[in-house]
Amino acid sequence: MAAEERKGRLSRKGRLALLAAMGPGLLTALAGNDAGGIATYSSAGASYGFGMLWTVPIMCLLLIVVQETAARMGCATGKGFASLIREQFGIRISAVAMLALIVSNFAVTLSEFAGIASGMALFGMPTFVSVPVAAITTWLLSMTGSYRRIEKILLAIGCVFVTYVVAGIMAGPNWGDALWATLVPQVSTNPGYVSLLVANIGTTTSPYMIFMVASNVVEKNLDASDIPGQRADNVSGAIVAEIITWFIIMTTGAVLFPAGIAVNDAADAAQALVPLAGQHACVMPGITAGAVCEAFGWERGVNRSWREAPVYHGTIALITAASAIIVLLPGADLFGIMMVSQVINGVLLPVLLLCMVNIASDRHVMGAHVNGRIWNALTWFTIVAVIILTVVMFVFQAL
């Protein structure tokens, strides 16, 4: 009997350890459904109906591969992605990777503030009020909030995503047509279609996600024993995030597309952005500052003072302020900002994926947790697919 009780206690401890390890994957996956992401998915549904639903299962698989690899690297090495890039490739490659991250995250931060401005405009709040208030609030949270506090806040806010599922059910779509479109690809050579496809990839598997999930794992002091928990976290997080993505595309495809209502400006997009506009604005500057400082060996962290970590705090302040100022410029195309940010993410993604796949394939770095052949093949498929789509997009736009 004592042995059974002991076994039961060990089993409960295992389950508790699994739950304790969860959070980073779910949070990172949901971060893809931010203001820019919702604008992108809404535009896909409004412009092409159910025509892009087939991309959702593929994006889900790629998201699982990218997040699981990043989390496994963090658990196996105890280091963030930026540190691993510096150690494996040197300062020059680190500088290129950090430049890609800075450009990508700055674009995403812009899209978050554009989402805030669009969403709050529905309630009659002018941009010159909503954006500065949001900028100050997110800056304070980035500077004074611990990772665990921010994680809890964002996970709680993430519960609102269920409203998109409810809205999709209430729309009363043709479920048979939606399922068929999900399983059977409908490809178009239309330049707008290709650009939107690149944007979909960029918002689903954004460059910042690799840094975010690896940093979150390290922040929680997880190690190799936590890899099973992280795998469960990332797989479940990706599935939940992509179910929400599917419902956003399906709902706008069922309601807006038949009516010929295009999502092509901030006013149209705002209707879809209200529930969660800009919820991740406080995350992007911190990820960027932390990764840059980690890559070049500078002090970082909210527990460091301005004197101890001037680059870290200065980067957060600069990205937050610059993003808010650009969104406040008269005549700023808020919807355009959100869409372009996702395309930028898609274009820059291969740069960081190349670093990731090389590190994860190195047995000297990863030990027993090195990438397998299938995982490597899926990562290389993502890299090649994004590069081809990006080249095709630019060729079509040049014609």
TIFI-729383 format. One record per residue: residue number from 0; z, x negated, y of N, C-alpha, C in turn. Coordinates in pm, whole numbers. Each point is the difference from the previous one (the first is absolute). Layout:
NUM; Z; X; Y; Z; X; Y; Z; X; Y $
...
***
This chain:
0; 0; -84; -121; 0; 84; 121; 0; -87; 125 $
1; 81; -107; -6; 8; -92; 114; -136; -64; 24 $
2; -69; -33; -109; -131; -62; 13; -99; 96; 66 $
3; 9; 130; -37; -89; 100; 60; 28; 17; 148 $
4; 131; -2; 36; 36; 13; 142; -52; -120; 79 $
5; 16; -119; -62; -46; -121; 66; -152; 4; 19 $
6; -70; 49; -103; -146; 12; 8; -40; 100; 108 $
7; 78; 110; 10; -28; 100; 102; 20; -54; 140 $
8; 107; -82; 16; 26; -59; 132; -112; -96; 38 $
9; -44; -79; -98; -109; -96; 27; -128; 73; 37 $
10; -24; 114; -70; -119; 78; 29; 5; 58; 141 $
11; 120; 49; 38; 15; 54; 136; -18; -110; 104 $
12; 53; -118; -29; -15; -112; 93; -148; -36; 16 $
13; -73; 6; -112; -143; -30; 7; -74; 99; 86 $
14; 34; 130; -15; -65; 102; 81; 35; -17; 148 $
15; 127; -33; 26; 42; -21; 140; -70; -120; 60 $
16; -16; -106; -80; -70; -119; 49; -146; 32; 30 $
17; -59; 85; -84; -139; 41; 21; -14; 78; 130 $
18; 93; 93; 23; -3; 79; 123; 25; -87; 122 $
19; 92; -98; -14; 31; -88; 113; -119; -83; 41 $
20; -84; -34; -98; -117; -83; 29; -112; 80; 66 $
21; 6; 131; -11; -107; 84; 53; 16; 22; 150 $
22; -111; 26; 65; 1; 21; 145; -113; -72; 69 $
23; -13; -135; -18; -107; -74; 69; -139; 51; -33 $
24; -27; 27; -127; -134; 45; -40; -33; 137; 55 $
25; 93; 93; -10; -22; 135; 51; -19; -2; 150 $
26; 86; -75; 70; -8; -8; 145; -133; -60; 44 $
27; -43; -108; -66; -125; -65; 38; -120; 89; -27 $
28; 0; 69; -114; -112; 89; -33; -10; 114; 101 $
29; 114; 59; 35; -1; 110; 97; -41; -48; 139 $
30; 23; -129; 28; -38; -54; 131; -150; 10; 23 $
31; -78; 4; -111; -145; 16; 14; -39; 135; 54 $
32; 86; 99; -17; -28; 135; 53; 62; 15; 138 $
33; -29; -96; 86; 51; 3; 137; -99; 75; 89 $
34; 15; -15; 131; -86; 73; 92; -148; -30; -22 $
35; -33; -131; -8; -138; -37; -24; -51; 46; -135 $
36; 87; -7; -101; -39; 44; -133; -30; 148; -5 $
37; 86; 80; 61; -21; 145; 0; -126; 35; 77 $
38; -24; -71; 111; -122; 24; 78; -124; -32; -84 $
39; 6; -110; -75; -112; -41; -85; -27; 101; -110 $
40; 106; 41; -70; -17; 96; -109; -46; 136; 52 $
41; 53; 40; 116; -40; 127; 59; -148; -2; 38 $
42; -44; -113; 54; -140; -15; 37; -89; 3; -123 $
43; 46; -61; -110; -77; -1; -124; -20; 143; -52 $
44; 106; 79; 2; -10; 138; -48; -84; 87; 91 $
45; 20; -14; 131; -73; 82; 96; -148; -34; 4 $
46; -33; -127; -21; -140; -44; 10; -78; 19; -129 $
47; 67; -20; -115; -73; 1; -128; 60; 94; -103 $
48; 87; 90; 41; 58; 95; -93; 78; -70; -110 $
49; -31; 35; -124; 66; -64; -114; -70; -129; -43 $
50; -100; -42; 80; -85; -112; -39; 67; -134; -18 $
51; 122; -17; 54; 69; -128; -15; 124; 10; -87 $
52; 20; 112; -65; 117; 13; -87; -6; -98; -118 $
53; -121; -38; -42; -13; -92; -113; 58; -138; 30 $
54; 14; -32; 128; 56; -132; 35; 150; -7; -21 $
55; 68; 115; -3; 147; 0; -7; 53; -65; -128 $
56; -48; 37; -121; 51; -68; -120; -26; -150; 0 $
57; -116; -41; 52; -32; -143; 6; 95; -71; 96 $
58; 22; 62; 117; 92; -60; 98; 142; -7; -55 $
59; 37; 99; -80; 133; 0; -61; 16; -120; -93 $
60; -102; -25; -82; 4; -114; -92; 8; -131; 77 $
61; -83; -14; 103; 0; -124; 79; 133; -19; 72 $
62; 57; 109; 49; 129; -7; 69; 109; -47; -97 $
63; -3; 52; -123; 97; -42; -101; -14; -149; -28 $
64; -124; -48; -15; -24; -141; -29; 53; -89; 111 $
65; -34; 34; 125; 40; -83; 114; 152; -1; 17 $
66; 61; 118; -3; 145; 7; 23; 80; -61; -116 $
67; -43; 27; -122; 73; -55; -114; -7; -153; 0 $
68; -117; -54; 34; -15; -145; 5; 87; -61; 108 $
69; 0; 61; 118; 80; -52; 111; 149; 5; -33 $
70; 44; 111; -61; 142; 13; -36; 37; -100; -109 $
71; -89; -18; -97; 28; -94; -109; 8; -143; 53 $
72; -85; -34; 97; 6; -134; 60; 135; -21; 69 $
73; 46; 103; 73; 128; -12; 68; 116; -13; -96 $
74; -2; 79; -107; 109; -4; -99; 0; -133; -76 $
75; -119; -48; -38; -9; -121; -83; 32; -127; 77 $
76; -32; -1; 131; 18; -123; 78; 116; 6; 99 $
77; 43; 122; 36; 104; 15; 100; -50; -33; 140 $
78; -132; 0; 19; -59; -36; 128; -97; 108; 47 $
79; -16; 9; 131; -95; 93; 56; -142; -52; -13 $
80; -97; 86; 25; -141; -35; -16; -41; -111; 96 $
81; 51; 3; 123; -37; -102; 98; 46; -139; -43 $
82; 121; -9; -54; 50; -129; -49; -85; -53; -115 $
83; -38; 88; -90; -82; -40; -114; -137; -48; 44 $
84; -58; 64; 101; -130; -44; 51; 11; -140; 58 $
85; 105; -24; 79; 18; -132; 61; 19; -108; -107 $
86; 82; 29; -100; 28; -99; -104; -122; -30; -87 $
87; -81; 102; -26; -113; -18; -91; -127; -47; 68 $
88; -20; 39; 126; -129; -28; 66; 12; -85; 126 $
89; 120; -22; 49; 16; -82; 119; -6; 78; 130 $
90; 18; -74; 110; 10; 63; 133; -130; 64; 45 $
91; -114; -62; -28; -126; 54; 50; -31; 136; -58 $
92; 12; 11; -131; -25; 130; -64; 106; 101; 45 $
93; 124; -48; 17; 106; 89; 50; -36; 55; 137 $
94; -56; -86; 85; -38; 43; 134; -108; 109; -6 $
95; -98; -17; -91; -106; 100; -16; 59; 132; -50 $
96; 88; -11; -101; 63; 121; -56; 86; 71; 104 $
97; 74; -78; 80; 86; 61; 102; -84; 64; 111 $
98; -114; -61; 32; -88; 59; 101; -51; 135; -50 $
99; -39; 5; -128; -46; 126; -58; 111; 104; 5 $
100; 123; -41; -32; 113; 93; 1; 30; 50; 141 $
101; -2; -92; 98; 31; 37; 138; -102; 102; 52 $
102; -128; -28; -22; -105; 92; 46; 15; 136; -68 $
103; 19; -4; -132; 13; 125; -76; 121; 81; 44 $
104; 116; -65; 7; 123; 72; 34; 1; 47; 144 $
105; -62; -77; 89; -9; 45; 140; -85; 127; 8 $
106; -111; 2; -78; -85; 119; -3; 76; 119; -56 $
107; 80; -23; -105; 77; 109; -59; 106; 51; 97 $
108; 67; -92; 70; 101; 41; 98; -62; 83; 110 $
109; -120; -39; 43; -74; 80; 98; -22; 141; -52 $
110; -41; 9; -128; -28; 131; -56; 127; 85; -9 $
111; 115; -66; -23; 126; 75; -8; 34; 63; 135 $
112; -13; -78; 106; 30; 53; 133; -104; 103; 43 $
113; -125; -19; -43; -102; 102; 27; 35; 130; -71 $
114; 52; -12; -123; 43; 118; -74; 117; 71; 67 $
115; 93; -79; 52; 114; 58; 71; -48; 77; 123 $
116; -91; -63; 77; -52; 65; 120; -72; 130; -34 $
117; -83; -3; -107; -75; 120; -40; 92; 109; -50 $
118; 96; -37; -84; 90; 98; -58; 89; 66; 104 $
119; 57; -79; 89; 90; 54; 102; -74; 83; 104 $
120; -131; -28; 16; -79; 77; 96; -7; 147; -39 $
121; 10; 27; -131; -2; 140; -46; 119; 78; 52 $
122; 109; -71; 29; 121; 66; 50; 10; -9; 151 $
123; -110; -40; 64; -3; -6; 145; 63; -123; 59 $
124; 32; -100; -82; 61; -122; 53; -110; -98; 41 $
125; -5; -40; 126; -105; -92; 46; 14; -138; -63 $
126; -112; -69; -10; -3; -132; -63; 90; -99; 72 $
127; 4; 7; 135; 80; -98; 75; 150; 17; -23 $
128; 38; 110; -66; 141; 19; -37; 21; -34; -147 $
129; -83; 55; -88; 21; -17; -145; -15; -144; -45 $
130; -101; -71; 51; -26; -136; -48; 110; -98; 44 $
131; 40; -4; 129; 109; -91; 37; 131; 29; -75 $
132; 34; 129; -16; 123; 34; -74; -10; -49; -144 $
133; -116; 23; -63; -20; -45; -138; 4; -152; -8 $
134; -59; -69; 98; -3; -147; -1; 141; -57; 9 $
135; 79; 55; 91; 138; -49; 16; 83; 29; -125 $
136; -16; 121; -55; 76; 38; -119; -35; -88; -119 $
137; -129; -21; -25; -42; -81; -114; 37; -147; 19 $
138; -6; -47; 125; 40; -139; 27; 148; -19; -29 $
139; 82; 94; 44; 144; -10; -25; 30; 5; -150 $
140; -71; 87; -73; 22; 11; -144; -43; -129; -69 $
141; -113; -58; 44; -47; -125; -59; 96; -115; 26 $
142; 63; 2; 117; 85; -112; 39; 143; 11; -54 $
143; 46; 122; -20; 141; 16; -37; 21; 62; -137 $
144; -106; 55; -61; 19; 67; -128; -17; -95; -117 $
145; 89; 8; -98; -16; -80; -121; -110; 60; -85 $
146; -49; -79; -98; -106; 51; -86; 46; 127; -71 $
147; 122; -2; -52; 49; 115; -77; 6; 126; 87 $
148; 41; -15; 126; 8; 115; 89; -139; 55; 28 $
149; -95; -89; 30; -137; 44; 28; -60; 65; -123 $
150; 25; -58; -118; -52; 55; -124; 50; 143; -21 $
151; 129; 22; 21; 57; 133; -19; -60; 101; 98 $
152; -16; -43; 126; -55; 90; 102; -143; 40; -34 $
153; -83; -99; -36; -140; 29; -28; -19; 78; -129 $
154; 82; -28; -101; -9; 77; -124; 39; 146; 25 $
155; 100; 21; 87; 40; 137; 34; -112; 72; 74 $
156; -62; -70; 96; -111; 60; 74; -116; 28; -94 $
157; -19; -90; -98; -110; 16; -95; 5; 129; -78 $
158; 116; 60; -10; 12; 128; -73; -87; 108; 64 $
159; -30; -16; 131; -80; 100; 71; -143; 3; -54 $
160; -41; -105; -71; -136; -3; -55; -28; 119; -91 $
161; 106; 59; -55; -19; 114; -89; -69; 116; 72 $
162; 8; 1; 134; -65; 108; 76; -151; 0; -19 $
163; -57; -118; -22; -144; -7; -22; -38; 63; -134 $
164; 85; -16; -101; -25; 61; -129; 8; 153; 13 $
165; 102; 47; 70; 16; 144; 22; -120; 57; 76 $
166; -44; -73; 104; -114; 45; 79; -126; 9; -86 $
167; -16; -97; -90; -116; 1; -88; -2; 118; -94 $
168; 116; 35; -55; 9; 115; -90; -26; 129; 76 $
169; 56; 9; 120; -18; 121; 82; -144; 18; 45 $
170; -77; -110; 6; -140; 9; 45; -86; 76; -100 $
171; 48; 11; -125; -73; 75; -102; -137; -57; -31 $
172; -11; -131; -31; -130; -60; -25; -56; 40; -137 $
173; -124; -36; -25; -59; 16; -132; 45; -121; -82 $
174; 102; 21; -84; 60; -112; -72; -98; -64; -97 $
175; -89; 78; -58; -99; -54; -92; -93; -98; 70 $
176; -49; 39; 119; -88; -88; 76; 73; -127; 42 $
177; 126; 16; 41; 79; -116; 42; 21; -98; -115 $
178; 30; 53; -119; 20; -86; -117; -129; -69; -39 $
179; -112; 74; 4; -129; -59; -33; -35; -114; 96 $
180; 23; 22; 129; -29; -104; 100; 91; -121; -17 $
181; 119; 20; -55; 93; -110; -23; -46; -87; -116 $
182; -61; 62; -100; -39; -71; -121; -143; -53; 4 $
183; -86; 62; 80; -141; -38; 6; -33; -55; 139 $
184; -31; -129; 14; -29; -60; 131; -121; 64; 67 $
185; 10; 18; 131; -110; 49; 82; -25; -104; 107 $
186; -99; -86; -23; -24; -115; 86; -110; 33; 100 $
187; 18; -50; 122; -99; 20; 106; -29; -133; 69 $
188; -125; -20; 45; -37; -121; 73; 10; 20; 151 $
189; 54; 114; 40; 20; 26; 142; 94; -104; 60 $
190; -37; -65; 112; 86; -103; 59; 142; 48; 29 $
191; 12; 125; 46; 131; 56; 27; 83; 12; -126 $
192; -65; 35; -110; 68; 13; -129; 53; -136; -46 $
193; -84; -104; 12; 40; -134; -42; 115; -52; 87 $
194; -10; 22; 131; 107; -44; 90; 132; 68; -35 $
195; -8; 129; -30; 120; 75; -36; 55; -47; -135 $
196; -89; -41; -90; 43; -53; -129; 78; -130; 19 $
197; -50; -88; 88; 72; -124; 30; 134; 30; 66 $
198; 1; 100; 89; 124; 40; 66; 101; 54; -100 $
199; -48; 76; -99; 88; 53; -104; 68; -113; -77 $
200; -79; -103; -33; 57; -115; -70; 101; -71; 89 $
201; -37; -15; 128; 87; -70; 94; 133; 68; 22 $
202; 0; 132; 0; 127; 72; 24; 81; 16; -128 $
203; -66; -4; -117; 72; 15; -126; 64; -131; -43 $
204; -77; -108; 6; 52; -132; -39; -10; -93; 120 $
205; 83; 21; 100; -2; -78; 123; 55; -140; -24 $
206; -48; -98; 78; 51; -137; -13; 152; -11; 14 $
207; 58; 79; 92; 144; -12; 22; 81; 40; -122 $
208; -60; 82; -90; 74; 47; -116; 43; -115; -90 $
209; -87; -103; -13; 32; -114; -85; 124; -70; 53 $
210; 4; -22; 132; 115; -66; 60; 124; 90; -4 $
211; -23; 128; 25; 112; 94; 10; 74; 14; -132 $
212; -74; 22; -110; 68; 23; -127; 67; -128; -50 $
213; -65; -117; 20; 61; -126; -43; 126; -31; 82 $
214; -8; 22; 131; 116; -25; 87; 115; 95; -33 $
215; -33; 127; -28; 103; 97; -33; 73; -37; -128 $
216; -75; -52; -97; 59; -44; -127; 97; -115; 24 $
217; -43; -97; 81; 85; -116; 31; 122; 44; 79 $
218; -22; 93; 95; 110; 50; 83; 108; 67; -84 $
219; -39; 64; -110; 95; 67; -88; 58; -94; -106 $
220; -37; -130; 8; 52; -102; -93; -32; 33; -145 $
221; -120; 50; -25; -42; 30; -137; -57; -126; -65 $
222; 11; -7; -133; -52; -115; -73; -84; 45; -118 $
223; -32; -94; -89; -90; 30; -112; 51; 113; -88 $
224; 133; 15; -9; 55; 108; -84; -29; 139; 59 $
225; -37; 3; 128; -27; 127; 66; -148; 39; -3 $
226; -84; -81; -64; -144; 28; -4; -31; 135; -64 $
227; 64; 40; -113; -28; 133; -55; 30; 112; 99 $
228; 111; -12; 73; 34; 100; 100; -100; 4; 113 $
229; -45; -119; 43; -100; -6; 106; -133; 57; -45 $
230; -34; -24; -127; -125; 56; -52; 5; 153; 1 $
231; 112; 55; -44; 16; 146; 2; -5; 53; 143 $
232; 63; -74; 92; 3; 40; 141; -140; 2; 59 $
233; -77; -105; -26; -133; -10; 59; -98; 98; -61 $
234; 7; 19; -131; -91; 94; -64; 29; 143; 47 $
235; 128; 38; -2; 36; 135; 44; -30; 20; 148 $
236; 26; -102; 81; -28; 9; 143; -147; 18; 28 $
237; -84; -75; -70; -144; 10; 19; -51; 138; -41 $
238; 50; 52; -111; -43; 131; -47; 38; 109; 100 $
239; 125; -5; 49; 45; 100; 98; -84; -8; 127 $
240; -22; -122; 49; -77; -18; 124; -143; 53; -16 $
241; -61; -26; -115; -139; 42; -19; -13; 149; -30 $
242; 103; 60; -55; -1; 147; -14; -3; 63; 139 $
243; 79; -55; 91; 2; 49; 138; -136; -21; 66 $
244; -58; -119; -23; -134; -29; 53; -101; 101; -51 $
245; 5; 30; -130; -92; 96; -61; 12; 136; 66 $
246; 124; 44; 27; 20; 131; 61; -48; 3; 145 $
247; 13; -112; 72; -48; -2; 139; -152; 14; 2 $
248; -70; -79; -83; -146; 9; -5; -44; 137; -50 $
249; 65; 47; -105; -37; 129; -58; 21; 114; 99 $
250; 112; 0; 72; 31; 108; 94; -100; 3; 115 $
251; -25; -115; 61; -96; -4; 112; -141; 28; -51 $
252; -27; -41; -124; -131; 28; -58; -21; 148; -28 $
253; 109; 68; -35; -9; 143; -32; 1; 87; 125 $
254; 68; -45; 105; 17; 83; 120; -95; -38; 112 $
255; -6; -130; 35; -79; -43; 116; -148; -18; -32 $
256; -31; -57; -116; -140; -30; -34; -87; 125; -5 $
257; 41; 107; -69; -85; 121; -3; -21; 62; 137 $
258; 99; -18; 88; -10; 59; 134; -76; -90; 96 $
259; -38; -119; -47; -74; -93; 84; 84; -63; 109 $
260; 133; -5; -22; 91; -58; 99; 20; -147; -34 $
261; -50; -88; 85; 12; -144; -23; 127; -54; 64 $
262; 62; -97; -66; 116; -69; 58; -56; -123; 69 $
263; -29; 13; 129; -62; -112; 71; 64; -32; 134 $
264; 115; 57; 24; 76; -41; 119; 148; 20; -26 $
265; 81; -45; 95; 145; 4; -18; 53; 141; -14 $
266; -60; 94; 72; 49; 138; -7; -17; 58; -140 $
267; -115; -29; -63; -23; 50; -135; 96; -68; -98 $
268; 11; -131; 12; 84; -74; -94; 146; 34; 16 $
269; 42; 34; 120; 143; 28; 26; 54; 110; -89 $
270; -84; 97; -34; 47; 110; -85; 50; -53; -133 $
271; -62; -104; -51; 42; -59; -127; 109; -104; 18 $
272; 18; -47; 123; 94; -110; 23; 140; 45; 35 $
273; 19; 127; 31; 130; 46; 50; 118; -38; -88 $
274; -4; 24; -132; 120; -24; -80; 51; -143; 3 $
275; -91; -99; 3; 45; -138; -19; -66; -97; 96 $
276; -43; 46; 116; -73; -88; 90; 82; -123; 36 $
277; -55; -116; -34; 60; -125; 42; 132; -35; -63 $
278; 32; 51; -119; 132; -26; -56; 23; -146; -37 $
279; -107; -78; -18; 17; -139; -40; -21; -98; 115 $
280; 4; 48; 125; -18; -88; 114; 107; -109; 5 $
281; 119; 30; -51; 108; -99; 7; -13; -106; -108 $
282; -87; 21; -98; -13; -94; -112; -98; -112; 30 $
283; -115; 32; 60; -108; -97; 15; 37; -125; 78 $
284; 58; 12; 122; 34; -122; 74; 97; -89; -77 $
285; 96; 61; -69; 97; -79; -77; -63; -73; -115 $
286; -93; 66; -72; -70; -65; -111; -81; -119; 52 $
287; -71; 22; 112; -84; -106; 56; 84; -119; 44 $
288; 106; 27; 75; 86; -107; 50; 65; -75; -115 $
289; 50; 72; -99; 65; -63; -114; -95; -88; -79 $
290; -123; 49; -24; -97; -77; -77; -44; -125; 73 $
291; -28; 11; 130; -43; -117; 78; 109; -106; 2 $
292; 123; 41; 24; 111; -97; 3; 23; -61; -138 $
293; -13; 80; -103; 16; -49; -137; -108; -102; -34 $
294; -124; 26; 44; -112; -88; -31; 15; -137; 64 $
295; 58; -4; 120; 8; -127; 73; 142; -56; 9 $
296; 92; 60; -75; 134; -57; -11; 89; 24; 121 $
297; -28; 104; 78; 83; 32; 116; 110; 97; -39 $
298; 108; -2; 74; 111; 93; -27; -45; 144; 23 $
299; 52; 90; -86; -39; 140; 11; 115; 88; -46 $
300; -11; 130; 30; 99; 96; -47; 73; 68; 115 $
301; 35; 128; -22; 69; 75; 105; 140; -52; 24 $
302; 53; -77; -94; 134; -55; 17; 0; -127; 84 $
303; -118; -47; 40; -12; -118; 84; -12; 41; 147 $
304; 60; -78; 88; -7; 29; 143; -135; -45; 56 $
305; -28; 40; 122; -124; -42; 66; -8; -152; 8 $
306; 112; -65; 28; 0; -146; 11; -27; -65; -136 $
307; 53; 59; -106; -18; -56; -134; -140; 27; -56 $
308; -58; 116; 31; -131; 37; -55; -89; 57; 110 $
309; -39; -84; 97; -79; 52; 113; -138; 50; -40 $
310; -65; -66; -96; -134; 42; -42; 6; 136; -70 $
311; 101; 17; -86; 15; 126; -73; 20; 116; 96 $
312; 98; -10; 86; 30; 109; 94; -113; 18; 101 $
313; -58; -112; 46; -109; 8; 97; -123; 69; -56 $
314; -31; -27; -129; -116; 62; -63; 17; 150; -12 $
315; 120; 43; -40; 27; 144; -11; -17; 68; 136 $
316; 60; -61; 103; -7; 58; 134; -144; 4; 51 $
317; -76; -109; -24; -137; -10; 51; -91; 103; -66 $
318; 7; 12; -134; -86; 95; -72; 33; 144; 41 $
319; 129; 30; 9; 41; 135; 37; -46; 35; 141 $
320; 25; -92; 94; -36; 26; 140; -151; 9; 19 $
321; -73; -95; -59; -146; -3; 16; -64; 125; -59 $
322; 48; 43; -116; -56; 120; -65; 23; 123; 86 $
323; 122; 14; 52; 32; 116; 84; -83; 1; 128 $
324; -18; -119; 61; -75; -9; 125; -146; 40; -20 $
325; -62; -50; -110; -140; 33; -27; -18; 150; -21 $
326; 91; 62; -74; -9; 144; -25; 17; 77; 130 $
327; 76; -54; 95; 24; 67; 127; -114; -16; 100 $
328; -97; -88; -29; -112; -19; 93; -76; 130; 21 $
329; -37; 30; 123; -74; 124; 27; -129; 6; -80 $
330; -23; 113; -62; -123; 17; -77; 0; -66; -136 $
331; 114; -47; -46; 6; -66; -132; -40; 98; -109 $
332; -91; -42; -87; -48; 83; -111; 101; -11; -114 $
333; 96; 91; -3; 109; -9; -98; -52; 12; -143 $
334; -89; 95; -22; -54; 17; -135; -84; -121; -41 $
335; -77; -53; 93; -79; -120; -27; 87; -118; -38 $
336; 114; -14; 69; 94; -108; -30; 50; 13; -144 $
337; 36; 121; -40; 52; 21; -135; -104; -30; -106 $
338; -125; 39; 23; -105; -21; -99; -40; -147; -9 $
339; -16; -65; 115; -40; -141; 0; 106; -87; -67 $
340; 127; 35; 17; 107; -80; -60; -12; -1; -152 $
341; -42; 111; -58; -13; 6; -145; -120; -82; -49 $
342; -108; 0; 78; -116; -81; -36; 36; -149; 7 $
343; 75; -38; 104; 45; -139; 13; 82; -41; -121 $
344; 88; 89; -43; 81; -28; -119; -89; -27; -121 $
345; -101; 85; -18; -88; -16; -115; -79; -130; 4 $
346; -43; -41; 120; -77; -123; 15; 86; -124; -28 $
347; 125; 1; 45; 87; -116; -13; 71; -7; -135 $
348; 3; 109; -73; 73; 5; -127; -40; -111; -98 $
349; -131; -29; -22; -37; -103; -98; 59; -137; 27 $
350; 20; -35; 128; 56; -131; 35; 136; -19; -66 $
351; 85; 102; 11; 134; -9; -55; 3; 23; -151 $
352; -92; 83; -50; -5; 22; -144; -42; -127; -73 $
353; -87; -81; 61; -39; -127; -60; 121; -92; -16 $
354; 84; -3; 102; 124; -80; -8; 90; 56; -109 $
355; 14; 131; -4; 91; 64; -95; -41; -24; -144 $
356; -130; 17; -31; -44; -13; -138; 12; -144; -49 $
357; -21; -96; 89; 15; -141; -39; 145; -36; -27 $
358; 91; 51; 83; 143; -28; -20; 50; 68; -127 $
359; -35; 128; -18; 48; 76; -116; -58; -50; -131 $
360; -110; -77; 7; -63; -53; -121; 50; -140; -35 $
361; 83; -57; 86; 49; -137; -20; 128; 2; -83 $
362; -9; -51; -123; 116; 2; -90; 111; -91; 51 $
363; -34; -103; 75; 103; -89; 55; 88; 73; 102 $
364; -56; 99; 66; 74; 77; 100; 70; 119; -63 $
365; -74; 73; -83; 47; 127; -53; 71; -11; -135 $
366; -20; -110; -71; 63; -15; -131; -47; 105; -97 $
367; 94; 64; -67; -32; 102; -101; -56; 127; 62 $
368; 10; 14; 133; -43; 123; 67; -135; -14; 68 $
369; -80; -96; -48; -133; -24; 53; -90; 120; -27 $
370; -104; 17; 82; -96; 109; -17; -69; -7; -136 $
371; -27; 115; -59; -82; 8; -120; -147; 13; 37 $
372; -88; -5; -100; -144; 5; 26; -42; 133; 63 $
373; 56; 109; -51; -38; 132; 53; 42; 14; 145 $
374; 122; -45; 30; 50; 8; 138; -85; -84; 94 $
375; -38; -120; -46; -88; -87; 80; -136; 66; 22 $
376; -53; 60; -106; -131; 64; 10; 2; 115; 100 $
377; 107; 80; -2; 11; 112; 94; 11; -51; 145 $
378; 74; -109; 20; 15; -55; 135; -133; -53; 50 $
379; -72; -73; -87; -131; -53; 40; -100; 113; 25 $
380; 11; 107; -76; -86; 117; 23; 24; 55; 140 $
381; 127; 8; 40; 33; 49; 134; -60; -89; 107 $
382; 15; -131; -18; -50; -96; 99; -152; 12; 15 $
383; -70; -2; -113; -147; 7; 3; -48; 133; 57 $
384; 65; 110; -41; -41; 133; 47; 16; 13; 151 $
385; 112; -48; 53; 23; 11; 145; -100; -86; 77 $
386; -28; -120; -50; -96; -88; 67; -139; 64; 3 $
387; -43; 54; -114; -132; 64; -7; -7; 120; 93 $
388; 103; 85; -1; 1; 118; 86; -1; -39; 148 $
389; 73; -106; 34; 6; -45; 139; -136; -50; 46 $
390; -66; -80; -84; -133; -51; 34; -99; 115; 16 $
391; 3; 95; -94; -90; 116; 7; 26; 80; 128 $
392; 128; 16; 34; 36; 76; 120; -61; -64; 125 $
393; 14; -132; 14; -53; -68; 117; -153; 1; 2 $
394; -63; -10; -118; -146; 5; -7; -51; 135; 45 $
395; 64; 108; -50; -42; 136; 38; 17; 23; 150 $
396; 111; -51; 54; 26; 22; 142; -97; -81; 88 $
397; -54; -111; -54; -91; -83; 76; -141; 57; 1 $
398; -33; 84; -100; -135; 58; -10; -23; 108; 104 $
***
